[in-house]
C-alpha cells in the first residue's frame, strides 16, 4: 500500500496570503525581517521540503515493492528446491 503523500494547508494559506500582499505592494516591508521577499522564500523552502518528502515516500514505496517481490521469489525458489530434494530422496 502506498504511503500517503503530504500536503500543507499552511502552505496553501501562505501562498494565498502572499498573492494578496503582492497586489498591495510587491516590495512590501513590515519590519526589518518581515518582507514579502523573505515570506516568499519561506514559502518556497516549505514547498521544496514537502516535494522532497513526497519524493522520498515514492522511493520508499518502490523499494518496499521490490523487497516484497524478491521475498516472493526467494520463498518460491526455496519451496521448489525443497520439493525437488524430497522427490530425489525417496
Secondary structure, DSSP 8 states (H G I E B T S, - for coil): --------HHHHHHHHHHHHHHHH-TT-BSSSS-BHHHHHHHHHHHHHHHHHHHHHHHHHHHHHHHHHHHHHHHHHHHHHHHHHHHHHH-
